[in-house]
């Protein structure tokens, strides 16, 4: 579906939770031009704080915090390797959404198209 939308002229973003065991699910997409592998990697404490801001006292907050803890346990270990493998790893700790988008566009060569 992502390839079909891309071929139709759309910018496609697939948002997923980091799980290295499921990267094979996306392997075919990685071979297409104009598809970029991007990981937003704010500091773990920032991820927890953002979860608190979104969830407040919602009972799912603890579940998501535990997910953040589990993901970061592995992701921090593999992040340097991901960069070497062509992933764009963005520390978005101190970025607003617009800044993160601009950083991604700049690092993937799309900065000019956003400005038009």
N, C-alpha and C positions, 0 to 999 in steps of 0.2 A: 504494500500500500504506500509506503514512504517513497519508493521509486516512482510509482505512478503519479503521486502528487508532485514530486520534484520535476518529473518530465512535463507536467502540466503547467509549470512555472511558479509553483508555490515554494516558499521557504519552509522546510520541514524541520521540526524539532521533536525528538523523541525524548521524553523525560522519564527517567527510570531511577530506581534506587540501586546503588552500586552492589553488584553481586558478581564477583569474578567467575563463579561457576556457570553463570548464564551468558557470558560474553559470546559464546558460540552462537547464541540466538541471533546476534547482530553481525556475525562475521561476513556474511554475504554483502551487507550494506557497506562495510568498510572498503570493499574493492571498487566501489563506484566513485568517479570523480565528484568533487564538490560535496562529499559527505565528510564531516569532521567529527572526530572523537573528542568530546569535551567533558571535563569533570570540574564542577564547581566544588571547591574545597576550602570553605571558610574554616577558621580554627574551630575545633570541636566545641569549645565553650560558646562560641558565637552561634553554632548550629543549635545547641540546646537553648540558648536565649531566644533565638528566632522561633523555635518551637513553642516556647513559653508564651511569647507574644501572640502567636497565631492561635494556640489552643487554650490559653488561659487555664481555667480550672476544669476543662473538659476531661473526662476520665481517660480519653485516648492519649493524653499527654504523656503519661508514664510509659505506655506501650511504644510510642514514637521515640521517646528519650532512650529507651532500651535499644531500639533499632539503630539510633544514631551511634550509641556506644559500640554496638557490635560491628557496624559498618566501619567506623573509624579505626577500630582495632586492626583491621586488615588493610584498609585504604591508605592509612598513613605509611604503612610498611611498603606498599607497592607503588605509591605515587611517583617516586623518582624513576622507577622502571617505566611507568606509563609515559612520562615525558620523553624518555629515550625512544619509546616505541611510536612517537608521533601524536600522542594525546596532548591536547591543550588543557593544562591544569591551571585553573584560575583560583587564586586565593581571594575570595570575595568578602573576606572578613570586614573590611572597612568600606565596602562599596555599596552604593545604592543600586537598585535594579538597572537603571540607565547606564551607570558606570560599568557594571558587569557586562551588559550587552555591548557597549562600545569596546571594551577590552576584548571580548570574544570576536567581534567583527574585525577589529584591527589585527588580531593574531591569526585570523583565518583569511585575511586578504579581502574582506568585504567592506571595509571602513568607507571607501569612496561611495559605494552604492547606497549606504544609509544616509549619506549627506545630501543626496539628490532628491 
